Amino acid sequence: PSPPPWTSGEGKGRRLSADPCSFSPYCRDREHNAMKTKSQSFVDGVGGMRMWSFTPSVDLLDLLPEEYKGKEINALSVLPGDVGSALLTMARLRCDGGEQQVNMYVMENYPEVMARHVLLIAIVLDEELGPRECTEMFLEIYGNSMLRKQTSAYLTGKIESLVRWLTNGETELGPLIDVSLLKSKQRDALEAVLKSWHEEVACDMEAWRETRLRALYGERFDFRKNLIDWDWSMSVKEWAEVVHSKLFQWWRHHGIAYEIRDSKYPQPNRTLAAYAEGRERGFSKLKRGYWGDVQQSPYWSFGVLADDERLFKKRSMQHTKTCQHIAEYNVYSVIHALRTGTRYKMPEEDDEMTGRSFWGGLSERATAKLDDIAEEQGEGADRLDTLSGGMAAGKGTPIAPPRFKLLLLQGGSVKALEGKKRFTGLFNVVHLSSFATPDLGAALPPLLQEHAHVICERADFLMGLDKLDRKNFNVRQLELASALGLVHSPEQSERHLLYTKFQVPLNHFEFDKVPASAAAEEYRARQEAKAAAEGVEGAETVEGAEQQGKTDGSVEGTLAASASDARPSDHDLQSAAAEGGAE
């Protein structure tokens, strides 16, 4: 297809943190000096566009103290990567009666990511889809690089209604999603992305993804299975063993995170295609391809945290369910809440689900019940309707909470809001992804209300960082927050735990203007005194921070300053493979 309209003469807004069109080889062994830096390897793995979140999605209202109940919430989410938290918040409001006003501002840097947000919400609200079909299509489009034929056809058929929503405010999305804060050229860019999802638009997703994998693994490409095993064993297994090694391997190899029974996936997932500017052979170039994640996996947002402990039960030291069960349960729960206004509770008879799918192993009792309902309601009934205990979730019309509004913003930093009266003192909740940690700077406090809460993602679950890197990133995040006078509330983080007792990787901070100003001055005085003692001038400037070995708070900056390197050598991989074979 022709280059999109937002690229002509506007290269600055489309540049990635690394040159996405340059594919330098991954490495040799650590004993050779031809290995890429840790920062380069990390960017090759996560890509320049965040198509999904790398931390569990949470209900934003659940992160706030009781005094916020019933109050109007103005929340800003910066570079979240997906709409998981927005959907969980919508479901909570729907079950609570929808009386609380919540305005959620979502800021993303790229129109491709914003377009996916809109599409995924539209799927959840599609009343023509049964609950099973809705859940499967949502996860398929969310996390798979290739799609079934019927899903690809559904995506193409959805484009017209999405364009009507964007241009005229029609469809069920009109009252829910607000694009009035986007400039005309940004809305044009969003429309161009939607139209690029047509099936006649060329999209070689398999080749694009293989190119990314070859860039990541380099000379080790033929031995990537060992590298993937290493990542799972040394990282994922410790944090969330419910992400099964075979599922993780399959996604890393083939890009299929959520398998739908024994289906084939002949069509590319065009929602993952994007344009990016980089350099190739010394020249600036705009290139269409897949620039999302090929390392972390799309399981973290929906697949490792749920409100029903039975999903994490073990038998003979093995989980009886997988991250796919959990993701399907979470998405189905959102759909059930929006259609019925009640929280979903998994029936007792389905406690012992088997198979890879949430509904692939329904108990005999549930299956018999399904057969009875099918006779009464006809062949068109969705067999998952019984998962709500006999109440057909698919029979209701999905209703978004009337007082919930999602407002889209385009930008890569809160600095884009700096100095604008509309946003001054507006937000009482700010959520910063791990990729937005550098926003803990001078531009943030003027946007906050009194008694505001700032929630920052930590780097606990990021692969490509070793334990020392994660610790340094988290410590630097606390330092940046202290410099603004934000007060850390660790007890809030302790309230949200995974089944492994690991905390959901979020730091909670409280903000009050007068105490914050005093705390910031006190922190600055301590840092200047410390810098003077160490002979470093300008400790609170960027140059002074660099002299002290500090970073801007970004993941790339943390890796660039890292003195450790825990990446596996060839010998490490061979030893691990031998041990695995022996077991």
N, C-alpha and C positions, 0 to 999 in steps of 0.2 A: 504494500500500500504506500501511498504518498506520505511524506513526513507530515506529522500532525501540525495544525496551525499555530500551536503555542511555541514552536521551535524557531520560527523565522526571526532572526535577529535577537533571540533571547536565550543564548547559550548558558548564561550565568545561573538561571533558575533551575537548570536541568542537570547540573553537574553532580556526580557522585563523589563519595569520600575517597574513592580510588578509581583509577582509570578502568572502567568496565570492559572496554574494547581491547585492552592489552592483556594478553594471556601469557604471563611469564610462567615457566615451569615451577611446579611446587617445590621440588627439592631433590637433594640426594640425602644421603645419610648425614647425621649431625657431624660426623667426623670430617665430612667434606665442607668446604666453605661456600658452596653454591646454593645453600638453602635460603628460601625467602624468610623475611622477618616474621615474627609472630603476628604483627599487625596486618601485614599483607595476607598472610594465610587466613586470618580471621575474616577479613573483608571478602576474600575469595569464597569463603564458606557461607557467610550470612547474606552476601550480595549488598547492593546499594538501595534496594527497596524492600521494606518490611511488609510482606504480604500476610503475615500472621504474627501473633504475639508469642514471646518466649517465656511468659510467665502465666500462671493460671488466671483465668478471668474471674472477677469477683464482683459482687453487687456493691456499687459505690456507696449506697446508703448504709450498708452493713459495716462500712469502715468508719462511720461517723458516730460520735457519742449521742446519747439519748436526747440531748437538748436540741438536736437538729430535727427531731421528729415533728412533722407538721409545718416546718418553716420552708420558705422558698429556697431552693438550691440552684445556684449557678455554678456549674462544674466545668472546668477546662481540662481536656485530656489531650496531651501533646504527644504525637507520634505513637499512638497505641498499637497500630498494625492491624487490628481487627475490631469488630464490634461486639465481642463477647461480653465485656462488662456492661455495655449499653443494653444488650438484650436481657441480661440478668437483672439489671435495674428496672427495665420495663416490666418484666415478669413480676418482680416484687411489688411494684406500684399497682399492677393490675389486680394482684391478690389482696392488696391492702385497700382496695376501693378506688385508687387513682385520684385521691383528693389532693395530694401534695404536689405542688408545682416544682418540676425539675426541668431546668434548661441545661442541656449538655452540649457544650461546644467542643467539637472534635477537630483538631488541627493535624493535617497531613501535608507532606511536602509534594506529593505527586498525585495527579488526577487519576492515575490508574488505581491507586490504593483507595481513594475516595469512592470511585465507581464501584469497587468491590464491596465497600461498606453498604452502599445503597442497595446493591443487588441482593446481598445476603439478608438484609432486613425485609426486602420485598418478597423473598422466598418464604420467610417465616410468616408473613402476613397474607400469603396467597391462599384464599379460601377454597380454591379449586383443587388443591392438593390434600390428600389424606395425610394423617400424621406420620405414617411410615414413609410414604413417598417424599413428604416434605423434609423429614429428618435426613433421609439418605441423600437427596439432592443437595441439601445444605452442606453436608460434610464432604460430599464428592466435589462440589465446586470450591469449597473452602480449602481442601488439602490435597487434592489429586492433580497431577499434571496432565493426565489424560482422562477423558470422560466416556461414558456410555453414549450410544447413538441418541437414545431418548432424552438424556440430559442435555446433550449438545443442541438438540432440536428445541427443547424447552428454553434454553438460554437464548437462542436466536429469536424465538417467539416472544421473549420478554423484552426485547430491545425497544420495540415500538412504545409500549406502555411506559418504560423508563424515560424515553425521550419526551413523551407527552407530559410526564411529571416534571421534568427539568424545564421545559419551555413554557408550560401552561399551568403548572401546579395541580394537574389532575391526578387521578387514581388515589388509592388509599394512602399513598405516601405524602400527598399534598399537605395535610394538616400536621404531619409528623416531622418531616425533614425540611429544613429551611436552608435555601441557598442564597438568600438575599445578601449575605456578607461576602459572597464571591464576586469578583470583578467580572465584567462581560467576557473578557478573554479567557478567564478561568472557567466560566460556564461553557464557553465554546470548546475548551479543551476537554472538559468532562463529557460533553456531547460527542466529540470525536472519538473518545475512548469507548463509549457505549456502542457506537456504530462500528467500531473495529472488531466487535464480537460476532459479526455475521459469519456464517459458515463459509461463504465464498471468499472471505479474506484469508490469504495464505498465512499459515502458522505452523511451523515445523518445531513443535515443542520438544519432541524427543531429541532432535539434533541439537537444539539450543541447550537443553539440559545436559546432554552429554559433553558439549563444549565446556560448560561450566565445571562439570566433574573432572574433566581432563585438566582444566586449569588448576583445580584444587589439589588433585592427587599427583599431577605431573608424571614423573618417571615411575611412581608407585601405582599408577592407574590399574595395572594388571593384578596388583595385590591389595586392591581397595577393600576387599572383604576383611582382611586382617586389620586394616586401619579402622573400619567401622566397628569390628568386634572390640577393638581397643577403646574407642569412644564410649561404647555401651558399657563395657566392664568397668572402666575407670571413672565414669561420670554418671550416666543415666541409671545404671543399676543401683548406685548408692542413693540417688535422690528419689527415684520413682521406678521401682522394679516392675510395676504394673505395665510399663511400656515394654512389652515383650521383645526380646532380642530379635526374633524372626520378623516381627512387624517393623522394627527399626531398620533392620537390614533391608527388607523389601522396599521400604520407602527410600532409603538412601540410594539403592540401586536403580529403582524404576520410577520413583516419584508417586507411587500409589500408597497413600496413607490409610484410606478407608475403603476396603473392598466390599462390594455389594454382591453377596452370594458368589456365584461362579461367573460373573459377567465378564465380558470383554470390553476393552477401552480403546476403541479405534480413533476417537476424535480428540483433538487437543483442547486443553482448557484455556481458551483464549483470554479469560480474565486475568491470567498470570503473565500475559505478554505485555511488554512495555518498551518505550523508547528511552534510551539513555545516551548521554554525550560522554565521550572519552577520547582517547588517542590511540591510533593504530598506525604503526609504521611512521610515526613522527607527525601525523596529521590529525587535526580535530575531526571527529566523525560522529554523526548521529546514527545509532544502530538499534534496530528492533531485535528483541530477544527476551530471554528469561533472566531477570536480574534479581530474583528473590533468593530465598534461603535454600541451600542444598546440604546443610550440615546439622542444624538444630532440630528440625522436624516440626510439623504442625500439631503435635500431640499435646503440647504444654497448655494451651489455652482451655481446651475442653476435656482433655483425657486423663488428668491426674488428680482432680479435686472434685468431690461430689458430696452431697449432704446425706447420703445413705451409706453407712459403714459396711453394709452387706456386700457392696460392690468390691470391697478390698479384702474379702475373706480369703484365707489360705487353707489349702488342704495338702498334706504331705509336702510342706514347705514350698508349694507352688500356688500362685494366684489362680483362683477359679474363674476369674474374669480378666479382661485385658483393657487397655486404654481405649479400644474401640467400643467396648460395652459402655464404658464410662462416658465417652463423648456422645454416643447415641442417647444415653440416659439423660445427659444434661440438655441436649438440644430438644429432645422430646419433652422434657419438663418445661422448657420455655414455651413450646408450642401449646402444651396442655394448659399452662397458666393463662396465656393470652386468649385461648378459646373458651375456657370455662371459668376463669376468675378464681380458681382454686389451685392450691399447691398439689403437685403430683406425688403420690406415694406408691412405690412399687409393691404389688401384691405379694403376700407371703409365699404363695405357691410358685412364684417365679424367682425365688431366692437362689435356687440352684441352676442358674442359666449356664448353658454350655455352648460351645461353638464360638466363632469369632464375632458373631453379631449379637447385639442386645436382644434381638427377637429371634435369633437363629435356633435357640434351644428352648422354646416354650415348653412348659411342663405338660404332661398328658391332660391334666385337669383343665389347664388353660386352652389346650388345643380342642378338647371336647366342647368347651364353652364357646370357642370360636365357631365350631361347626353348627352349634345350635343357633347362634346369632346369625350366621350366614343364611340358614334356612328362613329365619324370620324377616331379615332385612334385605335379602337378595344377594346376588353375586357381587354387587358393587360395593358391599361393605368392606371397609379396611380391617384386616384381621388383627391389627394392632389396637383397635378400639378397646379391646378387653384389657389392655394394660392399665387402663384407668379404673379397673375394678368393675367393669360393666358399663361405665359411663363413656359413651363414644366421644372422644376428644375431637374427632374429625367432623362431628356433626355441627359444632358451634362455629360461628364466624370469628376469626381472629380479630381482636380489638386491641389496638394500642391504647395505653392510658391517655385520656384526653388532655391531661395537664403535663404530659411529657413532650418535650420538643428537642430534636437533635439539630444543631446548627453547625454547618460545615464551614471550616476555615482552611485556607491553603497557605502554608508557610512551614519553614523548617525550624522555627524558634519563636519563643514568646517575644523576641525583639521586634517581630513584625507587628505586635500590638502596642509597642511602646509609644507613649505620647498621644494615643487616641482616646478622646474623652469617653467614648462609648464603653471602653473596657477598664477605665480607671476605677479602682475600688469595686469592681463588679463581682469577682469570684470569691466564694467561700470554700470552694474545694478545687484543688489543682492536682491532677495526676500526671506525673512525668514518667515516661518510659525510660528504660536504661539508656536509650540512645538520645534522650533529651536531658540528661543530667547536667550538661553545660549550661542549661537554662537557669540553674541555681546561681543567678547573678543579679546585677543591679536592676535589670528590667522587670524582675518578678514582683518585688514588694509593692510597687505602685498599683498592681493589678488586683491585690488582695483586699478583702474586707477585714474588718476587725474580727478576731477569733476565727480566722480562716484555718483550714487544714491543708497541708501539702503532703502528698503521698508519692514516694519515689520508688521505682523498681530497682532492686539490687541486682547484682550480677551473679547470684548464687547458682543459677541453672544455665549459665552460658558456657557452651563448649568452645574450645579454643583458648580458654584461660585456665591456668593452673590455680591451685588453692591460694598461692601468694598473690597472684594477679587479682583474684576475686576479693581477697581481703583488702588489697590496696585500693581497688575501685570503691568498695563500700566505705572505707575510712575516708577517702577523699570526698565522697558524697556527704558524709557527716561534717567534714571541715567546711565545705562550701555552704552547707545549710547554716552552720554556726556563724559563719561570716556575715550572713544576712539576719542573724538574730532569731532564727527558727529554733524552737525547742523540741528536741527529740523526745518521742513518747514510745519507748520500747515495749511498754505493756500492751499497746495497741497491736503491735506485730505478733505478740505472743498469743493473741486471741485466734489467729488464723493459722492452722497447722494442716499439713498434708497427713495422710495416713501413716507415713513414715516418721511422723513427729518433727519433720523439717518444717520450719516456718515458711509460709508463702512469702517469697522474697520481696517484701515491701517495707520501706522505712516510713514512719509516720512522724510528721512535724506539725507543731502548732505555731500560729503567728498572731501576735498582738503588736500593733504599731509602736506604741511608746516603749514597752519592755524590749521589743525587738531592736529598736534603735539603740537603746542603752547596751543591750547584749552585743550588738554588732560593734559598737565603739570599744567595749571592753575586750572583745576578741581581737580587734584590730590592734589595740594597744599591746596585748600579749604577744601577738605575732611580730610586731615591730621591735619589741624588746628582745624577743628570741632571735630575730634576724640581726639586730645590732650586735648581740653577743656572739653571733656566728660570723659577723663581718659581711652580711649580705644586705644590700640596700634595696628599698622598694619591695618589701616582702609581699605586699598585697597587690602589686602590679603583676601582669602576666610574666614580664621578664624576671621579676624577683621570685615568683613562684617556680619558674623554670630553673633558676639558679639553685633553688632549694630541692630540686628534684620532684616538684609537684606538677600536676597536669591540669588541663582544663576540665577534667571530670569525664571526658569521653572514654569509651572503651578502647578506641584506637590509641588515644594518648596514653592510657594505662599500659597497654601492651608495648608501645614504643619505648616507654621508660622502664620496662621490666628488665630486671637483671637475671631472672630465672628462665629456664626453658625445659619444660617437662614433656615436650613432644617426643613420641617414641622413635628410637633409632631402629634400623633394620634388625639389629640384634634383639632389641626389646620385642619386636613383633614376632620374630622367629621363636623366641622363648615362650611368649604368650600362646602362640599357635600350638607349640609342642605340648604345653600344659593342658590346653583345651582338648587336644586330641587324646591325651592320656586319661583325662576325666571321662 
